[in-house]
Amino acid sequence: MANIPRHIGIILDGNRRWAKQHALSVALGHSNGVDGTTRIVKHCVARGVEYLTVYGFSIENWQRTDEVPHLMRIFEDYARTQKTELVQNGVRVQIMGQIDRLPKSLRLALHELLETTKNNQKLTLTLCLSYGGRNEIVRAVQTLIEKGVKANNITEEIIGAHLDSQGIPDPDLIIRTSGEQRLSGFLTWQSSYSELYFTPTLWPDFDETELDKAITWYQERSRRRGK
């Protein structure tokens, strides 16, 4: 496949609806969503995608108090059990978001995952956990103020260099599953010129064929970037 997007972002949506459709618990819906992530990561490597950023847990998701403990366990289990496979597939993992809000055991597991995969070069997988696009921008501006940067010296480049995504190119293609047509705070700064692809497919059902459909759609777009 030619003209593969260098960076794909995905809003993982529809786990709860998938669980309801299959008369399963919400917890099992989220677990199947993690399985889907593993599948798509491998396919991105096979397709030659260099960067994959997934929206796993937003700042607003903390309000789902009944689901949060299980989600934290799922994330920790992923961090502890996927290291070998990620290394075998050449995947380097990074994290974006308010990491300090995550449970200590999860933070430790993520640190080990980042250290284990830091030298991999085929794909950079960025997990957005406790993340919000506006919050990311606010934190970047706060850092600039703390550094004493004067207002007339603040540029887009300087702000970009202080975002969680520093060093990562802006996404070429953003996919949202489950039929919703909004970004919900995902990569607010970085998505200015991203192509937006919305599919009714629920995340646990989003497989390699569905990703290829999105890539094919992207390849047919004319990306003028305001020109």
Secondary structure, 3 states (H helix, E strand, C coil): CCCCCCEEEEECCCHHHHHHHCCCCHHHHHHHHHHHHHHHHHHHHHHCCCEEEEEEEEHHHHHCCCCHHHHHHHHHHHHHHCHHHHHHCCEEEEEECCHHHCCHHHHHHHHHHHHHHCCCCCEEEEEEEEECHHHHHHHHHHHHHHCCCCHHHCCHHHHHCCCCCCCCCCCCEEEECCCCCCCCCCCCCCCCCCEEEECCCCHHHCCHHHHHHHHHHHHCCCCCCCC
